[in-house]
Amino acid sequence: MEESGIDDLYPEYGGLENRFLSHISATVQILVESLKIRGIIDYGNAGVVSPSLGFGDVAVLSKTAFASAWTWEEYESNSNSLEALASLKIGKYNVPKAGENELGSLKFNKIPKYTPYSGNKETFSYYIDPDCNTRKKCVNEVCNVVVPSVAYGAKGASSDIYVSNVAYAEFLHDKFGFSTVDSVMNVYRSTAVANGVNHVEFRGASNKPGVAGSPVNGALASKNTLKMVAAFIDQLPKIVPI
């Protein structure tokens, strides 16, 4: 399965993407400790793995999960348990015909969930608050043809690698119900939860695994997401009295 990230594009920098994510987490932590933060609004573009989302649509997420938490199971392993999350069986994606594959399977795992009150819990999905109830249609020459929609309550996956493999993207949607994938959201979410700070996630549909990227789609997704965030901020005094 082909997946690329910053480290793949620039191997000479070794671990650049992990350091980049660590810096984001540290910066958010500093802001939380230094200022009276009431909430965190995270927005940006993402790849879409749901057929119901088109380029330029905006997903307001209700759940997120860290999709890089998995262990590699050996071929014919008996380590599966009834409590285990879904496993990706490599043989199912053999071409031209599905069958057995000695690469085994990937078993998805839960990760530690740190909060101001406990650090002993494990989770796969995080719930996101508050419940957004605003809608803002975009206005530009592209939207006159196809008006982007807003997907409320969608589920997003985040990992330390960027998903570009079509089969893997279909697995994430079919087995877990994810609509978007990115490689940054997990940093904001985990830091916010660890500090007990409310947070909300907006993701613009800018690309799809297996489809060549387009600057036009990326720009459209960015504009629509920013408009959605602006509309949400405008409604904040009604939702959370300041």
NUSELO-216818 format. One record per residue (C-alpha): residue number from 1; residue in three letters; chain; x negated, y negated, z. Coordinates in steps of 0.5 Angstrom, whole numbers, plus 500, padded with zeros to 3 digits. Example, Ala and Ser with C-alpha at 12.3 -4.5 7.8 and 13.67 -1.06 7.14 Angstrom:
2
+-----+-----+----+-----+-----+-----+
|   i |  aa | ch |  c1 |  c2 |  c3 |
+-----+-----+----+-----+-----+-----+
|   1 | Ala |  A | 475 | 509 | 516 |
|   2 | Ser |  A | 473 | 502 | 514 |
+-----+-----+----+-----+-----+-----+
! end
This chain:
242
+-----+-----+----+-----+-----+-----+
|   i |  aa | ch |  c1 |  c2 |  c3 |
+-----+-----+----+-----+-----+-----+
|   1 | Met |  A | 500 | 500 | 500 |
|   2 | Glu |  A | 497 | 493 | 498 |
|   3 | Glu |  A | 497 | 488 | 503 |
|   4 | Ser |  A | 493 | 482 | 503 |
|   5 | Gly |  A | 492 | 476 | 508 |
|   6 | Ile |  A | 486 | 471 | 509 |
|   7 | Asp |  A | 481 | 476 | 511 |
|   8 | Asp |  A | 482 | 480 | 504 |
|   9 | Leu |  A | 482 | 474 | 500 |
|  10 | Tyr |  A | 475 | 471 | 504 |
|  11 | Pro |  A | 472 | 477 | 507 |
|  12 | Glu |  A | 466 | 473 | 508 |
|  13 | Tyr |  A | 469 | 470 | 514 |
|  14 | Gly |  A | 471 | 476 | 517 |
|  15 | Gly |  A | 477 | 475 | 522 |
|  16 | Leu |  A | 479 | 468 | 520 |
|  17 | Glu |  A | 486 | 470 | 520 |
|  18 | Asn |  A | 486 | 472 | 527 |
|  19 | Arg |  A | 482 | 466 | 529 |
|  20 | Phe |  A | 487 | 462 | 526 |
|  21 | Leu |  A | 493 | 465 | 529 |
|  22 | Ser |  A | 489 | 465 | 536 |
|  23 | His |  A | 488 | 457 | 535 |
|  24 | Ile |  A | 495 | 456 | 534 |
|  25 | Ser |  A | 497 | 460 | 540 |
|  26 | Ala |  A | 492 | 456 | 544 |
|  27 | Thr |  A | 495 | 449 | 541 |
|  28 | Val |  A | 502 | 451 | 543 |
|  29 | Gln |  A | 500 | 453 | 550 |
|  30 | Ile |  A | 496 | 447 | 551 |
|  31 | Leu |  A | 502 | 443 | 549 |
|  32 | Val |  A | 507 | 447 | 554 |
|  33 | Glu |  A | 502 | 446 | 560 |
|  34 | Ser |  A | 501 | 438 | 558 |
|  35 | Leu |  A | 508 | 436 | 556 |
|  36 | Lys |  A | 515 | 437 | 559 |
|  37 | Ile |  A | 517 | 441 | 553 |
|  38 | Arg |  A | 524 | 443 | 553 |
|  39 | Gly |  A | 524 | 447 | 547 |
|  40 | Ile |  A | 520 | 449 | 540 |
|  41 | Ile |  A | 522 | 449 | 533 |
|  42 | Asp |  A | 518 | 453 | 529 |
|  43 | Tyr |  A | 519 | 453 | 521 |
|  44 | Gly |  A | 516 | 455 | 515 |
|  45 | Asn |  A | 516 | 459 | 509 |
|  46 | Ala |  A | 517 | 466 | 508 |
|  47 | Gly |  A | 517 | 472 | 504 |
|  48 | Val |  A | 524 | 475 | 503 |
|  49 | Val |  A | 526 | 483 | 503 |
|  50 | Ser |  A | 533 | 482 | 503 |
|  51 | Pro |  A | 537 | 482 | 497 |
|  52 | Ser |  A | 542 | 478 | 500 |
|  53 | Leu |  A | 537 | 472 | 500 |
|  54 | Gly |  A | 534 | 468 | 494 |
|  55 | Phe |  A | 529 | 463 | 493 |
|  56 | Gly |  A | 530 | 457 | 496 |
|  57 | Asp |  A | 535 | 460 | 502 |
|  58 | Val |  A | 534 | 458 | 509 |
|  59 | Ala |  A | 534 | 464 | 514 |
|  60 | Val |  A | 536 | 462 | 521 |
|  61 | Leu |  A | 533 | 467 | 525 |
|  62 | Ser |  A | 537 | 471 | 531 |
|  63 | Lys |  A | 532 | 476 | 532 |
|  64 | Thr |  A | 524 | 477 | 531 |
|  65 | Ala |  A | 519 | 483 | 531 |
|  66 | Phe |  A | 512 | 484 | 531 |
|  67 | Ala |  A | 511 | 489 | 525 |
|  68 | Ser |  A | 504 | 491 | 525 |
|  69 | Ala |  A | 505 | 495 | 532 |
|  70 | Trp |  A | 504 | 502 | 529 |
|  71 | Thr |  A | 500 | 508 | 530 |
|  72 | Trp |  A | 498 | 513 | 524 |
|  73 | Glu |  A | 501 | 520 | 525 |
|  74 | Glu |  A | 497 | 525 | 523 |
|  75 | Tyr |  A | 500 | 530 | 517 |
|  76 | Glu |  A | 505 | 535 | 520 |
|  77 | Ser |  A | 504 | 532 | 527 |
|  78 | Asn |  A | 509 | 534 | 533 |
|  79 | Ser |  A | 508 | 527 | 537 |
|  80 | Asn |  A | 515 | 524 | 535 |
|  81 | Ser |  A | 520 | 523 | 540 |
|  82 | Leu |  A | 527 | 522 | 541 |
|  83 | Glu |  A | 526 | 515 | 544 |
|  84 | Ala |  A | 521 | 513 | 538 |
|  85 | Leu |  A | 522 | 507 | 533 |
|  86 | Ala |  A | 523 | 509 | 526 |
|  87 | Ser |  A | 517 | 512 | 522 |
|  88 | Leu |  A | 515 | 511 | 515 |
|  89 | Lys |  A | 513 | 517 | 512 |
|  90 | Ile |  A | 508 | 516 | 506 |
|  91 | Gly |  A | 510 | 522 | 502 |
|  92 | Lys |  A | 517 | 519 | 501 |
|  93 | Tyr |  A | 513 | 514 | 497 |
|  94 | Asn |  A | 509 | 518 | 492 |
|  95 | Val |  A | 510 | 517 | 485 |
|  96 | Pro |  A | 513 | 519 | 480 |
|  97 | Lys |  A | 516 | 524 | 485 |
|  98 | Ala |  A | 517 | 523 | 493 |
|  99 | Gly |  A | 514 | 529 | 497 |
| 100 | Glu |  A | 509 | 531 | 502 |
| 101 | Asn |  A | 503 | 527 | 503 |
| 102 | Glu |  A | 497 | 529 | 508 |
| 103 | Leu |  A | 496 | 521 | 510 |
| 104 | Gly |  A | 502 | 523 | 515 |
| 105 | Ser |  A | 506 | 517 | 517 |
| 106 | Leu |  A | 506 | 510 | 521 |
| 107 | Lys |  A | 510 | 510 | 527 |
| 108 | Phe |  A | 512 | 503 | 530 |
| 109 | Asn |  A | 511 | 502 | 537 |
| 110 | Lys |  A | 514 | 497 | 542 |
| 111 | Ile |  A | 509 | 491 | 545 |
| 112 | Pro |  A | 508 | 488 | 552 |
| 113 | Lys |  A | 513 | 482 | 553 |
| 114 | Tyr |  A | 510 | 477 | 557 |
| 115 | Thr |  A | 515 | 472 | 561 |
| 116 | Pro |  A | 514 | 467 | 567 |
| 117 | Tyr |  A | 517 | 473 | 571 |
| 118 | Ser |  A | 515 | 479 | 569 |
| 119 | Gly |  A | 509 | 482 | 564 |
| 120 | Asn |  A | 511 | 490 | 565 |
| 121 | Lys |  A | 517 | 490 | 560 |
| 122 | Glu |  A | 516 | 492 | 553 |
| 123 | Thr |  A | 520 | 490 | 547 |
| 124 | Phe |  A | 520 | 491 | 539 |
| 125 | Ser |  A | 525 | 485 | 538 |
| 126 | Tyr |  A | 526 | 478 | 541 |
| 127 | Tyr |  A | 532 | 475 | 541 |
| 128 | Ile |  A | 532 | 467 | 539 |
| 129 | Asp |  A | 536 | 461 | 542 |
| 130 | Pro |  A | 539 | 457 | 542 |
| 131 | Asp |  A | 545 | 459 | 537 |
| 132 | Cys |  A | 544 | 454 | 531 |
| 133 | Asn |  A | 551 | 451 | 528 |
| 134 | Thr |  A | 549 | 446 | 523 |
| 135 | Arg |  A | 548 | 447 | 515 |
| 136 | Lys |  A | 545 | 442 | 510 |
| 137 | Lys |  A | 545 | 443 | 503 |
| 138 | Cys |  A | 539 | 441 | 499 |
| 139 | Val |  A | 540 | 436 | 494 |
| 140 | Asn |  A | 535 | 436 | 488 |
| 141 | Glu |  A | 535 | 438 | 480 |
| 142 | Val |  A | 534 | 445 | 482 |
| 143 | Cys |  A | 540 | 446 | 487 |
| 144 | Asn |  A | 545 | 443 | 482 |
| 145 | Val |  A | 544 | 450 | 478 |
| 146 | Val |  A | 544 | 455 | 484 |
| 147 | Val |  A | 546 | 452 | 491 |
| 148 | Pro |  A | 541 | 455 | 496 |
| 149 | Ser |  A | 545 | 458 | 502 |
| 150 | Val |  A | 544 | 458 | 510 |
| 151 | Ala |  A | 543 | 465 | 513 |
| 152 | Tyr |  A | 545 | 465 | 520 |
| 153 | Gly |  A | 543 | 471 | 525 |
| 154 | Ala |  A | 538 | 474 | 520 |
| 155 | Lys |  A | 532 | 478 | 523 |
| 156 | Gly |  A | 525 | 476 | 521 |
| 157 | Ala |  A | 519 | 481 | 522 |
| 158 | Ser |  A | 512 | 478 | 523 |
| 159 | Ser |  A | 505 | 481 | 523 |
| 160 | Asp |  A | 498 | 479 | 522 |
| 161 | Ile |  A | 498 | 481 | 515 |
| 162 | Tyr |  A | 502 | 479 | 509 |
| 163 | Val |  A | 507 | 484 | 506 |
| 164 | Ser |  A | 506 | 484 | 499 |
| 165 | Asn |  A | 508 | 492 | 498 |
| 166 | Val |  A | 515 | 493 | 495 |
| 167 | Ala |  A | 516 | 500 | 498 |
| 168 | Tyr |  A | 514 | 497 | 505 |
| 169 | Ala |  A | 518 | 491 | 504 |
| 170 | Glu |  A | 524 | 496 | 502 |
| 171 | Phe |  A | 522 | 500 | 508 |
| 172 | Leu |  A | 522 | 494 | 513 |
| 173 | His |  A | 529 | 492 | 511 |
| 174 | Asp |  A | 532 | 499 | 510 |
| 175 | Lys |  A | 530 | 501 | 517 |
| 176 | Phe |  A | 530 | 495 | 521 |
| 177 | Gly |  A | 534 | 490 | 518 |
| 178 | Phe |  A | 529 | 485 | 517 |
| 179 | Ser |  A | 531 | 479 | 512 |
| 180 | Thr |  A | 524 | 475 | 512 |
| 181 | Val |  A | 517 | 477 | 513 |
| 182 | Asp |  A | 511 | 472 | 515 |
| 183 | Ser |  A | 504 | 472 | 518 |
| 184 | Val |  A | 505 | 466 | 523 |
| 185 | Met |  A | 512 | 467 | 527 |
| 186 | Asn |  A | 510 | 472 | 532 |
| 187 | Val |  A | 505 | 467 | 535 |
| 188 | Tyr |  A | 510 | 461 | 536 |
| 189 | Arg |  A | 515 | 466 | 539 |
| 190 | Ser |  A | 510 | 470 | 544 |
| 191 | Thr |  A | 507 | 464 | 547 |
| 192 | Ala |  A | 514 | 461 | 548 |
| 193 | Val |  A | 517 | 467 | 551 |
| 194 | Ala |  A | 511 | 468 | 555 |
| 195 | Asn |  A | 512 | 460 | 558 |
| 196 | Gly |  A | 520 | 461 | 559 |
| 197 | Val |  A | 521 | 456 | 553 |
| 198 | Asn |  A | 527 | 456 | 549 |
| 199 | His |  A | 525 | 457 | 541 |
| 200 | Val |  A | 528 | 457 | 534 |
| 201 | Glu |  A | 526 | 459 | 528 |
| 202 | Phe |  A | 527 | 457 | 521 |
| 203 | Arg |  A | 524 | 460 | 515 |
| 204 | Gly |  A | 525 | 458 | 507 |
| 205 | Ala |  A | 525 | 464 | 502 |
| 206 | Ser |  A | 519 | 462 | 498 |
| 207 | Asn |  A | 517 | 469 | 495 |
| 208 | Lys |  A | 518 | 476 | 495 |
| 209 | Pro |  A | 514 | 482 | 495 |
| 210 | Gly |  A | 512 | 485 | 488 |
| 211 | Val |  A | 514 | 478 | 485 |
| 212 | Ala |  A | 509 | 473 | 482 |
| 213 | Gly |  A | 508 | 467 | 487 |
| 214 | Ser |  A | 511 | 460 | 484 |
| 215 | Pro |  A | 509 | 453 | 486 |
| 216 | Val |  A | 516 | 451 | 485 |
| 217 | Asn |  A | 520 | 456 | 489 |
| 218 | Gly |  A | 515 | 455 | 495 |
| 219 | Ala |  A | 516 | 447 | 494 |
| 220 | Leu |  A | 524 | 448 | 494 |
| 221 | Ala |  A | 524 | 453 | 500 |
| 222 | Ser |  A | 519 | 448 | 504 |
| 223 | Lys |  A | 524 | 442 | 502 |
| 224 | Asn |  A | 530 | 446 | 504 |
| 225 | Thr |  A | 528 | 448 | 511 |
| 226 | Leu |  A | 525 | 441 | 512 |
| 227 | Lys |  A | 532 | 439 | 511 |
| 228 | Met |  A | 535 | 444 | 515 |
| 229 | Val |  A | 531 | 443 | 521 |
| 230 | Ala |  A | 532 | 435 | 520 |
| 231 | Ala |  A | 540 | 437 | 521 |
| 232 | Phe |  A | 539 | 441 | 527 |
| 233 | Ile |  A | 535 | 436 | 530 |
| 234 | Asp |  A | 540 | 431 | 529 |
| 235 | Gln |  A | 545 | 435 | 533 |
| 236 | Leu |  A | 540 | 437 | 539 |
| 237 | Pro |  A | 543 | 431 | 543 |
| 238 | Lys |  A | 550 | 435 | 542 |
| 239 | Ile |  A | 547 | 442 | 544 |
| 240 | Val |  A | 542 | 440 | 549 |
| 241 | Pro |  A | 543 | 433 | 553 |
| 242 | Ile |  A | 537 | 429 | 553 |
+-----+-----+----+-----+-----+-----+
! end
